[in-house]
């Protein structure tokens, strides 16, 4: 299981990104504790763009 968390700023709003416990989805959280769980396909695409590797399950 991947345990790496990523923090980044987008449009001056702090975000956190992590891999869900099942290892199939990425979740994005704002400073205000709002979050979105990406679809499996979107998670795979974004992970590959950001990390340059396939999302390992």
VENKATA-V45785 format. One record per residue. N is the residue number from 1. PHI is phi in radians with two decimals (NA if undefined). OMEGA is omega in degrees with one decimal (NA if undefined). NEAR is the number of other C-alpha atoms within 12 Angstrom. Layout:
BEGIN
n=[N,N]
phi=[PHI,PHI]
omega=[OMEGA,OMEGA]
near=[NEAR,NEAR]
END
This chain:
BEGIN
n=[1,2,3,4,5,6,7,8,9,10,11,12,13,14,15,16,17,18,19,20,21,22,23,24,25,26,27,28,29,30,31,32,33,34,35,36,37,38,39,40,41,42,43,44,45,46,47,48,49,50,51,52,53,54,55,56,57]
phi=[NA,-1.41,-2.08,-1.30,-1.95,-2.18,-2.08,-2.73,-1.98,-2.39,0.97,1.07,-1.94,-1.18,-2.32,-2.17,-2.32,-2.58,-1.54,-1.12,-1.04,-1.38,1.31,-1.89,-2.32,-1.70,-2.17,-2.06,-2.18,-1.69,-1.06,-1.52,1.16,-1.44,-2.53,-2.34,-1.78,-1.27,-1.13,-1.02,-1.15,-1.11,-1.09,-1.07,-1.14,-1.13,-1.04,-1.15,-1.16,-1.32,-1.77,1.45,-2.35,-1.27,-1.26,-1.56,-1.87]
omega=[177.0,180.0,-176.9,174.4,-179.8,174.4,178.7,178.6,-179.7,-177.1,179.2,175.4,-178.9,-179.6,170.4,-178.3,175.4,178.5,-179.8,-177.7,179.8,176.1,-176.3,-175.4,170.3,175.7,-179.6,-178.2,175.7,176.5,-178.8,177.4,170.2,178.7,175.8,175.1,-178.6,174.7,179.1,-179.2,178.3,178.1,179.2,-179.4,-178.1,179.3,-179.7,178.1,-176.4,-172.1,-178.6,178.8,176.0,174.1,-176.4,-179.4,NA]
near=[14,19,15,17,18,20,18,18,15,14,8,9,16,19,23,25,29,31,31,25,16,16,24,25,28,36,31,32,25,20,17,11,13,14,17,20,22,23,19,21,16,19,30,25,20,24,31,16,13,18,16,12,13,18,28,22,17]
END
